[in-house]
Amino acid sequence: MKRIAIGISLVFAVLILASFIVGQPPTAGEPVQAAENGAPPLSNPLKVALLKWYAGNFVYTTFPVGIQPRGVAFDGANIWVANNMSSTLTKIRANDGAVIGTFVAGQRPVGLTFDGANLWVGTEFGDQLTKVRASDGKPLGAFRVGNAPFYPAFDGQNIWVPNISDGTISVLRASDGSTVRTITTGGAEAAAFDGNYMWVTGTPGNTVTRFRRDGSSAGSFPVGYGPTGVAFDGASVWVANYESGTVTKLRATDGSVLGTFNVPSPTQIAFDGEAIWVVSQDTGVVFELRPSDGVQLHVFGAAVSPAGIAFDGANVWVAATGSNIVYKF
């Protein structure tokens, strides 16, 4: 009986301590996110579980993959890396970085997206998008799209494929790969879905276009010059403007510009639930920005030619083309 009482006391003590830590106000200099901007607060319970509840405990690890890794995607349990010069995909277990398998998928793969069961892989050359089963890496087909499909995206039903060489967007039905429609634009490179609209960047130019599910345009909005990567943070759309050296924040509901932030030669971009991550491939630097105001929270300069980036629910993964590794932050 005495042991039970002691155990209960210890449990209460832990709960009190936890509530005290969670309820503490931020200290001076600690990032604070405005509640009214629609984005979630700067806290991630998964990182707390990993003992990463403060910025000082921010250590990255690296894992070898194929030659010149480019695109990165998460399938709910594993990280997939498109190895451009190897023409392979590497499947990595997210929790410990163990390589589960290496699979052949298309010629010179670049970007990839996950549809809940399968990976769709874009290529640097050619006009085909490859469908790969996530469970075992088996190719399920190659489907005709436009020329040089780079960074596809999934809208819950269809795969949107920006074809960088001919400036078109191919929309494929995820269930069978059949072509739903082809959209002609001035340029197309990467896409991101916000739950209602698909946002597509393209170079050259200085706009990002918003599309309805039926393929009709819902407006084009000014950003910086040479827009490449694009990401959605739950309230706003972020666009990496490579040639302008800036990142633009747009309100998803109406496309209004909410801010423009200086980041040298940004290419790809991702949201981790609390911060925006931007890859600068030319400088070898990865930036972490505060979503509320674009302030740089961290700058990481270890990566050699960082390229693709993805969030796995707890950690951010960055492919480094110059060193044939992926970083886990």
NORNORVEN-V296503 format. One record per backbone hydrogen bond with DSSP energy under -0.5 kcal/mol. CO is the residue of the C=O (numbers start at 1). NH is the residue of the N-H. E is the energy in kcal/mol with one decimal. If there is no record, write none. Layout:
BEGIN
co->CO nh->NH e->E
co->CO nh->NH e->E
END
This chain:
BEGIN
co->1 nh->5 e->-2.1
co->2 nh->6 e->-2.2
co->3 nh->7 e->-2.6
co->4 nh->8 e->-2.6
co->5 nh->9 e->-2.2
co->6 nh->10 e->-2.3
co->7 nh->11 e->-2.2
co->8 nh->12 e->-2.4
co->9 nh->13 e->-2.2
co->10 nh->14 e->-2.3
co->11 nh->15 e->-2.4
co->12 nh->16 e->-2.6
co->13 nh->17 e->-2.4
co->14 nh->18 e->-2.7
co->15 nh->19 e->-2.5
co->16 nh->20 e->-2.0
co->17 nh->21 e->-2.4
co->18 nh->22 e->-2.7
co->19 nh->23 e->-2.0
co->20 nh->24 e->-0.7
co->21 nh->24 e->-0.8
co->27 nh->30 e->-2.1
co->34 nh->37 e->-0.9
co->35 nh->38 e->-0.9
co->41 nh->43 e->-2.5
co->44 nh->47 e->-0.9
co->44 nh->48 e->-1.8
co->45 nh->49 e->-2.1
co->46 nh->50 e->-1.0
co->47 nh->52 e->-3.4
co->48 nh->51 e->-2.0
co->54 nh->57 e->-1.5
co->55 nh->58 e->-0.5
co->56 nh->58 e->-0.7
co->57 nh->59 e->-0.7
co->61 nh->328 e->-3.1
co->63 nh->326 e->-2.3
co->67 nh->85 e->-1.3
co->67 nh->86 e->-1.0
co->68 nh->84 e->-2.3
co->70 nh->308 e->-1.7
co->71 nh->82 e->-2.5
co->73 nh->80 e->-3.3
co->77 nh->94 e->-1.8
co->78 nh->75 e->-2.5
co->79 nh->92 e->-3.2
co->80 nh->73 e->-2.1
co->81 nh->83 e->-0.7
co->81 nh->90 e->-2.3
co->82 nh->70 e->-3.3
co->82 nh->84 e->-0.9
co->83 nh->87 e->-1.3
co->83 nh->88 e->-1.4
co->87 nh->105 e->-0.9
co->88 nh->83 e->-2.9
co->89 nh->103 e->-2.8
co->90 nh->81 e->-2.3
co->90 nh->92 e->-0.6
co->91 nh->100 e->-2.9
co->91 nh->101 e->-1.3
co->92 nh->79 e->-3.2
co->93 nh->96 e->-0.6
co->93 nh->97 e->-2.6
co->98 nh->93 e->-3.1
co->98 nh->100 e->-0.6
co->101 nh->91 e->-2.9
co->103 nh->89 e->-3.1
co->106 nh->105 e->-0.5
co->106 nh->108 e->-0.6
co->107 nh->125 e->-0.7
co->108 nh->124 e->-2.9
co->110 nh->71 e->-1.9
co->111 nh->122 e->-3.2
co->113 nh->120 e->-2.7
co->117 nh->134 e->-1.9
co->118 nh->115 e->-2.4
co->119 nh->132 e->-3.2
co->120 nh->113 e->-1.8
co->120 nh->122 e->-0.5
co->121 nh->130 e->-2.0
co->122 nh->110 e->-2.6
co->126 nh->148 e->-3.3
co->127 nh->145 e->-2.7
co->129 nh->143 e->-2.7
co->130 nh->121 e->-3.0
co->130 nh->132 e->-0.5
co->131 nh->140 e->-3.8
co->131 nh->141 e->-0.7
co->132 nh->119 e->-3.3
co->133 nh->137 e->-2.4
co->138 nh->133 e->-2.9
co->141 nh->131 e->-2.8
co->143 nh->129 e->-2.5
co->147 nh->165 e->-1.7
co->147 nh->166 e->-0.8
co->148 nh->164 e->-2.2
co->149 nh->123 e->-0.8
co->150 nh->111 e->-1.2
co->150 nh->152 e->-0.7
co->151 nh->191 e->-0.6
co->153 nh->160 e->-3.3
co->157 nh->174 e->-1.8
co->158 nh->155 e->-2.3
co->158 nh->160 e->-0.5
co->159 nh->161 e->-0.5
co->159 nh->172 e->-2.8
co->160 nh->153 e->-2.1
co->160 nh->162 e->-0.6
co->161 nh->170 e->-2.6
co->162 nh->150 e->-2.1
co->162 nh->164 e->-0.8
co->163 nh->167 e->-1.3
co->163 nh->168 e->-0.9
co->167 nh->185 e->-2.3
co->168 nh->163 e->-3.1
co->169 nh->183 e->-3.0
co->170 nh->161 e->-3.0
co->170 nh->172 e->-0.6
co->171 nh->180 e->-3.4
co->171 nh->181 e->-1.3
co->172 nh->159 e->-3.1
co->173 nh->176 e->-0.6
co->173 nh->177 e->-3.0
co->178 nh->173 e->-2.9
co->181 nh->171 e->-2.7
co->183 nh->169 e->-2.7
co->183 nh->185 e->-0.5
co->189 nh->151 e->-1.7
co->190 nh->201 e->-2.4
co->192 nh->199 e->-3.2
co->197 nh->194 e->-2.6
co->197 nh->199 e->-0.5
co->198 nh->211 e->-3.0
co->199 nh->192 e->-2.0
co->200 nh->209 e->-2.3
co->201 nh->189 e->-2.9
co->201 nh->190 e->-0.6
co->205 nh->226 e->-2.8
co->206 nh->223 e->-2.8
co->207 nh->202 e->-0.5
co->208 nh->221 e->-2.7
co->209 nh->200 e->-2.7
co->210 nh->218 e->-4.1
co->211 nh->198 e->-2.4
co->212 nh->215 e->-2.0
co->216 nh->212 e->-2.9
co->219 nh->210 e->-3.0
co->221 nh->208 e->-2.2
co->225 nh->243 e->-0.9
co->225 nh->244 e->-1.5
co->226 nh->242 e->-2.0
co->229 nh->240 e->-2.7
co->231 nh->238 e->-3.3
co->235 nh->252 e->-1.7
co->236 nh->233 e->-2.6
co->237 nh->250 e->-3.2
co->238 nh->231 e->-2.1
co->239 nh->241 e->-0.7
co->239 nh->248 e->-2.4
co->240 nh->228 e->-3.2
co->240 nh->242 e->-0.9
co->241 nh->245 e->-1.5
co->241 nh->246 e->-1.5
co->245 nh->263 e->-1.7
co->246 nh->241 e->-2.8
co->247 nh->261 e->-2.8
co->248 nh->239 e->-2.4
co->248 nh->250 e->-0.5
co->249 nh->258 e->-3.5
co->249 nh->259 e->-1.1
co->250 nh->237 e->-2.8
co->251 nh->254 e->-0.6
co->251 nh->255 e->-3.0
co->256 nh->251 e->-2.9
co->256 nh->258 e->-0.5
co->259 nh->249 e->-2.9
co->261 nh->247 e->-2.5
co->263 nh->266 e->-0.8
co->265 nh->281 e->-0.6
co->265 nh->282 e->-0.6
co->267 nh->229 e->-2.3
co->268 nh->279 e->-2.9
co->270 nh->277 e->-3.4
co->274 nh->291 e->-0.5
co->275 nh->272 e->-2.3
co->276 nh->289 e->-3.7
co->277 nh->270 e->-2.3
co->278 nh->287 e->-2.9
co->279 nh->267 e->-3.0
co->279 nh->281 e->-0.7
co->280 nh->284 e->-1.5
co->280 nh->285 e->-1.4
co->285 nh->280 e->-2.6
co->286 nh->300 e->-3.1
co->287 nh->278 e->-2.7
co->287 nh->289 e->-0.5
co->288 nh->297 e->-3.0
co->288 nh->298 e->-1.3
co->289 nh->276 e->-2.4
co->289 nh->291 e->-0.5
co->290 nh->293 e->-0.6
co->290 nh->294 e->-2.8
co->295 nh->290 e->-2.7
co->295 nh->297 e->-0.6
co->298 nh->288 e->-2.6
co->299 nh->301 e->-0.5
co->300 nh->286 e->-3.1
co->303 nh->305 e->-0.7
co->304 nh->322 e->-2.0
co->304 nh->323 e->-0.6
co->305 nh->321 e->-2.3
co->308 nh->319 e->-2.3
co->310 nh->317 e->-3.3
co->315 nh->312 e->-2.7
co->316 nh->329 e->-3.5
co->317 nh->310 e->-2.1
co->318 nh->327 e->-3.2
co->319 nh->307 e->-3.3
co->319 nh->321 e->-0.6
co->320 nh->323 e->-1.0
co->320 nh->324 e->-1.0
co->320 nh->325 e->-1.1
co->324 nh->65 e->-2.2
co->325 nh->320 e->-2.8
co->326 nh->63 e->-2.0
co->327 nh->318 e->-2.2
co->327 nh->329 e->-0.6
co->328 nh->61 e->-2.0
END
